[in-house]
């Protein structure tokens, strides 16, 4: 039987999976006019932020090791293209 991660990766070729990555910082903030909370984490050794949404607050991940499944995305802010990683699945290792 295949793991959920392998099923996701086979179904969506653009997804990337990393394991045992150390979280350098974790910030949570409410999205304007929405019930969603945006979580932004940075991973040691990477300059790109990783973002995911949840309806409730998530435990603080700073210093924790996590497994991530994500895809790259670009957002235009004030005329500049900013790259970030959109997290599909995150799990504490």
FIROSE-851349 format. One record per atom (N, C-alpha, C): residue number from 1; atom name; x, y, z. Coordinates in pm, whole numbers, plus 32768, in hexadecimal, padded with zeros to 4 digits. Layout:
BEGIN
<site resi="NUM" name="CA" x="X" y="Y" z="Z"/>
...
***
This chain:
BEGIN
<site resi="1" name="N" x="8054" y="7F89" z="8000"/>
<site resi="1" name="CA" x="8000" y="8000" z="8000"/>
<site resi="1" name="C" x="8058" y="807D" z="8000"/>
<site resi="2" name="N" x="8039" y="80DC" z="7FAC"/>
<site resi="2" name="CA" x="8088" y="8156" z="7FA0"/>
<site resi="2" name="C" x="8066" y="81B9" z="800E"/>
<site resi="3" name="N" x="80CB" y="8206" z="8034"/>
<site resi="3" name="CA" x="80B6" y="826D" z="8099"/>
<site resi="3" name="C" x="806A" y="82E2" z="805B"/>
<site resi="4" name="N" x="8029" y="8336" z="80AF"/>
<site resi="4" name="CA" x="7FE0" y="83AA" z="807A"/>
<site resi="4" name="C" x="803B" y="840A" z="802B"/>
<site resi="5" name="N" x="80B9" y="8416" z="8056"/>
<site resi="5" name="CA" x="8116" y="846F" z="8012"/>
<site resi="5" name="C" x="8134" y="843B" z="7F86"/>
<site resi="6" name="N" x="814E" y="83BB" z="7F7A"/>
<site resi="6" name="CA" x="816C" y="8382" z="7EF6"/>
<site resi="6" name="C" x="80F4" y="838E" z="7E98"/>
<site resi="7" name="N" x="807C" y="837E" z="7ECC"/>
<site resi="7" name="CA" x="8004" y="838E" z="7E7A"/>
<site resi="7" name="C" x="7FF9" y="841C" z="7E46"/>
<site resi="8" name="N" x="8012" y="847E" z="7EA0"/>
<site resi="8" name="CA" x="800E" y="850B" z="7E77"/>
<site resi="8" name="C" x="8075" y="852A" z="7E0C"/>
<site resi="9" name="N" x="80F0" y="84FA" z="7E21"/>
<site resi="9" name="CA" x="815D" y="8516" z="7DC3"/>
<site resi="9" name="C" x="8143" y="84D7" z="7D3A"/>
<site resi="10" name="N" x="8107" y="8461" z="7D38"/>
<site resi="10" name="CA" x="80E7" y="8422" z="7CB8"/>
<site resi="10" name="C" x="8075" y="8468" z="7C70"/>
<site resi="11" name="N" x="8013" y="8498" z="7CBB"/>
<site resi="11" name="CA" x="7F9F" y="84DA" z="7C7F"/>
<site resi="11" name="C" x="7FBE" y="8567" z="7C4F"/>
<site resi="12" name="N" x="801C" y="85AA" z="7C94"/>
<site resi="12" name="CA" x="803D" y="8635" z="7C74"/>
<site resi="12" name="C" x="80D4" y="8641" z="7C63"/>
<site resi="13" name="N" x="8101" y="8640" z="7BEA"/>
<site resi="13" name="CA" x="8191" y="863E" z="7BCA"/>
<site resi="13" name="C" x="81DB" y="86BD" z="7BF6"/>
<site resi="14" name="N" x="8194" y="872D" z="7C07"/>
<site resi="14" name="CA" x="81D7" y="87AA" z="7C2C"/>
<site resi="14" name="C" x="81F7" y="87B2" z="7CC2"/>
<site resi="15" name="N" x="81C3" y="8756" z="7D12"/>
<site resi="15" name="CA" x="81DC" y="8757" z="7DA2"/>
<site resi="15" name="C" x="826A" y="872A" z="7DC2"/>
<site resi="16" name="N" x="829F" y="8761" z="7E2F"/>
<site resi="16" name="CA" x="8325" y="8740" z="7E60"/>
<site resi="16" name="C" x="8315" y="8714" z="7EF1"/>
<site resi="17" name="N" x="8364" y="86B2" z="7F1A"/>
<site resi="17" name="CA" x="835C" y="8680" z="7FA3"/>
<site resi="17" name="C" x="83E7" y="8686" z="7FE3"/>
<site resi="18" name="N" x="83EC" y="86B7" z="805F"/>
<site resi="18" name="CA" x="8469" y="86BC" z="80AD"/>
<site resi="18" name="C" x="844D" y="8681" z="8137"/>
<site resi="19" name="N" x="84AF" y="863E" z="8170"/>
<site resi="19" name="CA" x="849E" y="8605" z="81F5"/>
<site resi="19" name="C" x="850B" y="8637" z="8253"/>
<site resi="20" name="N" x="84E8" y="8638" z="82D3"/>
<site resi="20" name="CA" x="8545" y="865B" z="8340"/>
<site resi="20" name="C" x="8585" y="86E6" z="832E"/>
<site resi="21" name="N" x="8537" y="8748" z="8306"/>
<site resi="21" name="CA" x="8568" y="87D1" z="82F5"/>
<site resi="21" name="C" x="8552" y="881F" z="8376"/>
<site resi="22" name="N" x="85B6" y="886C" z="83A0"/>
<site resi="22" name="CA" x="85AC" y="88B8" z="841C"/>
<site resi="22" name="C" x="8570" y="8941" z="8402"/>
<site resi="23" name="N" x="8509" y="8964" z="8451"/>
<site resi="23" name="CA" x="84C3" y="89E3" z="8443"/>
<site resi="23" name="C" x="8512" y="8A50" z="848B"/>
<site resi="24" name="N" x="8536" y="8ABA" z="8442"/>
<site resi="24" name="CA" x="8581" y="8B2A" z="847C"/>
<site resi="24" name="C" x="8523" y="8B8F" z="84BD"/>
<site resi="25" name="N" x="84AE" y="8BA9" z="8480"/>
<site resi="25" name="CA" x="844C" y="8C05" z="84BB"/>
<site resi="25" name="C" x="83C0" y="8BDD" z="8491"/>
<site resi="26" name="N" x="835F" y="8C06" z="84E3"/>
<site resi="26" name="CA" x="82D3" y="8BE7" z="84C8"/>
<site resi="26" name="C" x="827E" y="8C5E" z="84F5"/>
<site resi="27" name="N" x="822D" y="8C95" z="849A"/>
<site resi="27" name="CA" x="81D7" y="8D08" z="84B6"/>
<site resi="27" name="C" x="8149" y="8CE6" z="848B"/>
<site resi="28" name="N" x="80E6" y="8D0D" z="84DE"/>
<site resi="28" name="CA" x="805A" y="8CF9" z="84BD"/>
<site resi="28" name="C" x="8014" y="8D80" z="84BD"/>
<site resi="29" name="N" x="7FBD" y="8D96" z="845A"/>
<site resi="29" name="CA" x="7F72" y="8E14" z="8456"/>
<site resi="29" name="C" x="7EEA" y="8DFA" z="8415"/>
<site resi="30" name="N" x="7E89" y="8E4B" z="843C"/>
<site resi="30" name="CA" x="7E02" y="8E3F" z="8405"/>
<site resi="30" name="C" x="7DFC" y="8E82" z="837D"/>
<site resi="31" name="N" x="7DB8" y="8E43" z="831F"/>
<site resi="31" name="CA" x="7DA2" y="8E7C" z="829C"/>
<site resi="31" name="C" x="7D30" y="8EE1" z="82A6"/>
<site resi="32" name="N" x="7D3B" y="8F51" z="8262"/>
<site resi="32" name="CA" x="7CD5" y="8FB9" z="8266"/>
<site resi="32" name="C" x="7C4F" y="8F83" z="8235"/>
<site resi="33" name="N" x="7BE4" y="8FA5" z="827E"/>
<site resi="33" name="CA" x="7B5A" y="8F80" z="825A"/>
<site resi="33" name="C" x="7B4A" y="8EEA" z="8240"/>
<site resi="34" name="N" x="7B8F" y="8E99" z="828C"/>
<site resi="34" name="CA" x="7B87" y="8E09" z="8279"/>
<site resi="34" name="C" x="7B9A" y="8DC3" z="82FE"/>
<site resi="35" name="N" x="7B6F" y="8D47" z="8304"/>
<site resi="35" name="CA" x="7B81" y="8CF8" z="837C"/>
<site resi="35" name="C" x="7C02" y="8CA7" z="8379"/>
<site resi="36" name="N" x="7C50" y="8CB4" z="830E"/>
<site resi="36" name="CA" x="7CCA" y="8C68" z="82FE"/>
<site resi="36" name="C" x="7D3F" y="8CA8" z="8347"/>
<site resi="37" name="N" x="7D97" y="8C56" z="837B"/>
<site resi="37" name="CA" x="7E14" y="8C84" z="83B8"/>
<site resi="37" name="C" x="7E86" y="8C59" z="835A"/>
<site resi="38" name="N" x="7ED7" y="8CBA" z="8330"/>
<site resi="38" name="CA" x="7F47" y="8C9D" z="82D6"/>
<site resi="38" name="C" x="7FC2" y="8C81" z="832B"/>
<site resi="39" name="N" x="8000" y="8C0F" z="8315"/>
<site resi="39" name="CA" x="807A" y="8BE7" z="8359"/>
<site resi="39" name="C" x="80ED" y="8BF4" z="82F7"/>
<site resi="40" name="N" x="8158" y="8C34" z="8321"/>
<site resi="40" name="CA" x="81CF" y="8C42" z="82CF"/>
<site resi="40" name="C" x="8244" y="8C0B" z="831F"/>
<site resi="41" name="N" x="828C" y="8BAC" z="82E1"/>
<site resi="41" name="CA" x="8303" y="8B76" z="8322"/>
<site resi="41" name="C" x="837A" y="8B88" z="82C6"/>
<site resi="42" name="N" x="83EF" y="8B8E" z="8300"/>
<site resi="42" name="CA" x="846B" y="8B8B" z="82B3"/>
<site resi="42" name="C" x="84B8" y="8B10" z="82DF"/>
<site resi="43" name="N" x="84FD" y="8AD5" z="8281"/>
<site resi="43" name="CA" x="8549" y="8A5B" z="8297"/>
<site resi="43" name="C" x="85DD" y="8A7E" z="8291"/>
<site resi="44" name="N" x="862B" y="8A47" z="82ED"/>
<site resi="44" name="CA" x="86BC" y="8A60" z="82ED"/>
<site resi="44" name="C" x="86F8" y="8A36" z="8268"/>
<site resi="45" name="N" x="8749" y="8A8F" z="822E"/>
<site resi="45" name="CA" x="878B" y="8A74" z="81AF"/>
<site resi="45" name="C" x="873C" y="8A9F" z="8135"/>
<site resi="46" name="N" x="86C2" y="8AD4" z="8149"/>
<site resi="46" name="CA" x="866E" y="8B02" z="80DA"/>
<site resi="46" name="C" x="8648" y="8B94" z="80F0"/>
<site resi="47" name="N" x="864C" y="8BE3" z="8085"/>
<site resi="47" name="CA" x="862B" y="8C72" z="808E"/>
<site resi="47" name="C" x="8598" y="8C8E" z="806E"/>
<site resi="48" name="N" x="854E" y="8C29" z="8044"/>
<site resi="48" name="CA" x="84C4" y="8C39" z="8019"/>
<site resi="48" name="C" x="8465" y="8C15" z="808B"/>
<site resi="49" name="N" x="83FE" y="8C68" z="80A4"/>
<site resi="49" name="CA" x="839D" y="8C45" z="810C"/>
<site resi="49" name="C" x="833D" y="8BD7" z="80DE"/>
<site resi="50" name="N" x="830D" y="8B89" z="813D"/>
<site resi="50" name="CA" x="82AD" y="8B20" z="8125"/>
<site resi="50" name="C" x="822B" y="8B4A" z="8169"/>
<site resi="51" name="N" x="81BA" y="8B48" z="8120"/>
<site resi="51" name="CA" x="813B" y="8B78" z="8159"/>
<site resi="51" name="C" x="80D0" y="8B0C" z="8151"/>
<site resi="52" name="N" x="8079" y="8B0D" z="81B8"/>
<site resi="52" name="CA" x="8003" y="8AB8" z="81B7"/>
<site resi="52" name="C" x="7F97" y="8AFA" z="8209"/>
<site resi="53" name="N" x="7F18" y="8AD4" z="81EE"/>
<site resi="53" name="CA" x="7EA5" y="8B0E" z="8234"/>
<site resi="53" name="C" x="7E64" y="8AA4" z="828B"/>
<site resi="54" name="N" x="7E2C" y="8AD3" z="82FB"/>
<site resi="54" name="CA" x="7DDD" y="8A7D" z="8353"/>
<site resi="54" name="C" x="7D6B" y="8ACF" z="838E"/>
<site resi="55" name="N" x="7D02" y="8A8D" z="83B7"/>
<site resi="55" name="CA" x="7C92" y="8AD3" z="83F5"/>
<site resi="55" name="C" x="7CAD" y="8AEF" z="8488"/>
<site resi="56" name="N" x="7D04" y="8AA0" z="84C7"/>
<site resi="56" name="CA" x="7D29" y="8AB4" z="8553"/>
<site resi="56" name="C" x="7DBF" y="8ACA" z="855C"/>
<site resi="57" name="N" x="7DEA" y="8B00" z="85CE"/>
<site resi="57" name="CA" x="7E7A" y="8B15" z="85E1"/>
<site resi="57" name="C" x="7EC2" y="8A8F" z="85E5"/>
<site resi="58" name="N" x="7F3C" y="8A90" z="85B2"/>
<site resi="58" name="CA" x="7F8F" y="8A19" z="85B0"/>
<site resi="58" name="C" x="7FF5" y="8A23" z="861F"/>
<site resi="59" name="N" x="8024" y="89B2" z="864F"/>
<site resi="59" name="CA" x="808B" y="89B6" z="86B8"/>
<site resi="59" name="C" x="8108" y="89FA" z="8682"/>
<site resi="60" name="N" x="8157" y="8A35" z="86DB"/>
<site resi="60" name="CA" x="81D1" y="8A79" z="86B2"/>
<site resi="60" name="C" x="8236" y="8A12" z="8681"/>
<site resi="61" name="N" x="8269" y="8A25" z="860A"/>
<site resi="61" name="CA" x="82C4" y="89C6" z="85CC"/>
<site resi="61" name="C" x="8356" y="89F1" z="85D2"/>
<site resi="62" name="N" x="8374" y="8A63" z="860C"/>
<site resi="62" name="CA" x="83FD" y="8A94" z="860E"/>
<site resi="62" name="C" x="8459" y="8A2E" z="8650"/>
<site resi="63" name="N" x="84C3" y="8A08" z="8609"/>
<site resi="63" name="CA" x="8523" y="89A7" z="863B"/>
<site resi="63" name="C" x="84FE" y="8916" z="8623"/>
<site resi="64" name="N" x="8484" y="88FC" z="85F4"/>
<site resi="64" name="CA" x="8456" y="8873" z="85DE"/>
<site resi="64" name="C" x="8485" y="883F" z="8556"/>
<site resi="65" name="N" x="8488" y="87BE" z="8549"/>
<site resi="65" name="CA" x="84A4" y="877D" z="84C9"/>
<site resi="65" name="C" x="841D" y="8757" z="848B"/>
<site resi="66" name="N" x="840C" y="8776" z="840A"/>
<site resi="66" name="CA" x="838E" y="875D" z="83C6"/>
<site resi="66" name="C" x="83A3" y="8718" z="8340"/>
<site resi="67" name="N" x="833B" y="86D3" z="8313"/>
<site resi="67" name="CA" x="8334" y="869D" z="828B"/>
<site resi="67" name="C" x="82D4" y="86F7" z="823F"/>
<site resi="68" name="N" x="82FC" y="8723" z="81C9"/>
<site resi="68" name="CA" x="82AC" y="8781" z="817A"/>
<site resi="68" name="C" x="828F" y="874A" z="80EF"/>
<site resi="69" name="N" x="8216" y="8760" z="80C0"/>
<site resi="69" name="CA" x="81F3" y="8749" z="8035"/>
<site resi="69" name="C" x="81BE" y="87CF" z="8002"/>
<site resi="70" name="N" x="81FA" y="8802" z="7F97"/>
<site resi="70" name="CA" x="81DC" y="888B" z="7F6B"/>
<site resi="70" name="C" x="81F3" y="889A" z="7ED6"/>
<site resi="71" name="N" x="81C9" y="890D" z="7EA2"/>
<site resi="71" name="CA" x="81EA" y="8933" z="7E1A"/>
<site resi="71" name="C" x="8211" y="89C6" z="7E16"/>
<site resi="72" name="N" x="8266" y="89E9" z="7DB6"/>
<site resi="72" name="CA" x="8295" y="8A72" z="7DA8"/>
<site resi="72" name="C" x="8228" y="8AC9" z="7D6D"/>
<site resi="73" name="N" x="8224" y="8B47" z="7D99"/>
<site resi="73" name="CA" x="81C1" y="8BA6" z="7D68"/>
<site resi="73" name="C" x="81FF" y="8C31" z="7D67"/>
<site resi="74" name="N" x="81C6" y="8C8A" z="7D18"/>
<site resi="74" name="CA" x="81F7" y="8D13" z="7D0E"/>
<site resi="74" name="C" x="8181" y="8D71" z="7D25"/>
<site resi="75" name="N" x="819A" y="8DDA" z="7D74"/>
<site resi="75" name="CA" x="8134" y="8E3E" z="7D90"/>
<site resi="75" name="C" x="816E" y="8EC7" z="7D6F"/>
<site resi="76" name="N" x="811E" y="8F1E" z="7D32"/>
<site resi="76" name="CA" x="814B" y="8FA4" z="7D11"/>
<site resi="76" name="C" x="8123" y="9004" z="7D81"/>
<site resi="77" name="N" x="8187" y="9046" z="7DBC"/>
<site resi="77" name="CA" x="8171" y="90A6" z="7E28"/>
<site resi="77" name="C" x="81B5" y="9128" z="7E00"/>
<site resi="78" name="N" x="8165" y="9192" z="7DF2"/>
<site resi="78" name="CA" x="8198" y="9217" z="7DCF"/>
<site resi="78" name="C" x="81EF" y="9212" z="7D51"/>
<site resi="79" name="N" x="81C6" y="91C2" z="7CF1"/>
<site resi="79" name="CA" x="820E" y="91BB" z="7C73"/>
<site resi="79" name="C" x="8284" y="915D" z="7C72"/>
<site resi="80" name="N" x="82A3" y="911E" z="7CE3"/>
<site resi="80" name="CA" x="8311" y="90BF" z="7CEB"/>
<site resi="80" name="C" x="82DA" y="9032" z="7CF6"/>
<site resi="81" name="N" x="831A" y="8FD6" z="7CB1"/>
<site resi="81" name="CA" x="82F3" y="8F4A" z="7CBC"/>
<site resi="81" name="C" x="833E" y="8F0C" z="7D32"/>
<site resi="82" name="N" x="82F2" y="8ED4" z="7D90"/>
<site resi="82" name="CA" x="832A" y="8E95" z="7E08"/>
<site resi="82" name="C" x="830C" y="8E00" z="7E01"/>
<site resi="83" name="N" x="8374" y="8DAF" z="7E0E"/>
<site resi="83" name="CA" x="8360" y="8D1E" z="7E0D"/>
<site resi="83" name="C" x="8346" y="8CEC" z="7E9B"/>
<site resi="84" name="N" x="82E9" y="8C90" z="7EA8"/>
<site resi="84" name="CA" x="82D0" y="8C4E" z="7F28"/>
<site resi="84" name="C" x="82A6" y="8BBF" z="7F0B"/>
<site resi="85" name="N" x="82A7" y="8B6E" z="7F73"/>
<site resi="85" name="CA" x="8280" y="8AE2" z="7F66"/>
<site resi="85" name="C" x="81F8" y="8ACF" z="7FA8"/>
<site resi="86" name="N" x="819A" y="8A9A" z="7F5E"/>
<site resi="86" name="CA" x="8113" y="8A82" z="7F90"/>
<site resi="86" name="C" x="810D" y="89F3" z="7FC7"/>
<site resi="87" name="N" x="8101" y="89E4" z="8049"/>
<site resi="87" name="CA" x="8104" y="8963" z="808C"/>
<site resi="87" name="C" x="807C" y="891D" z="807F"/>
<site resi="88" name="N" x="807E" y="88A2" z="8050"/>
<site resi="88" name="CA" x="8007" y="8851" z="8042"/>
<site resi="88" name="C" x="7FF7" y="87F7" z="80BB"/>
<site resi="89" name="N" x="8069" y="87C6" z="80EF"/>
<site resi="89" name="CA" x="8066" y="876B" z="8161"/>
<site resi="89" name="C" x="80DF" y="8786" z="81B8"/>
<site resi="90" name="N" x="80C9" y="8795" z="823A"/>
<site resi="90" name="CA" x="8137" y="87A8" z="8298"/>
<site resi="90" name="C" x="8120" y="874A" z="830E"/>
<site resi="91" name="N" x="818A" y="870C" z="833A"/>
<site resi="91" name="CA" x="817F" y="86AE" z="83A9"/>
<site resi="91" name="C" x="81FF" y="86B4" z="83FA"/>
<site resi="92" name="N" x="81F0" y="86BC" z="847D"/>
<site resi="92" name="CA" x="8264" y="86BD" z="84D5"/>
<site resi="92" name="C" x="82A9" y="8636" z="84CF"/>
<site resi="93" name="N" x="832E" y="8634" z="84BE"/>
<site resi="93" name="CA" x="837A" y="85B8" z="84B5"/>
<site resi="93" name="C" x="838C" y="8575" z="853A"/>
***
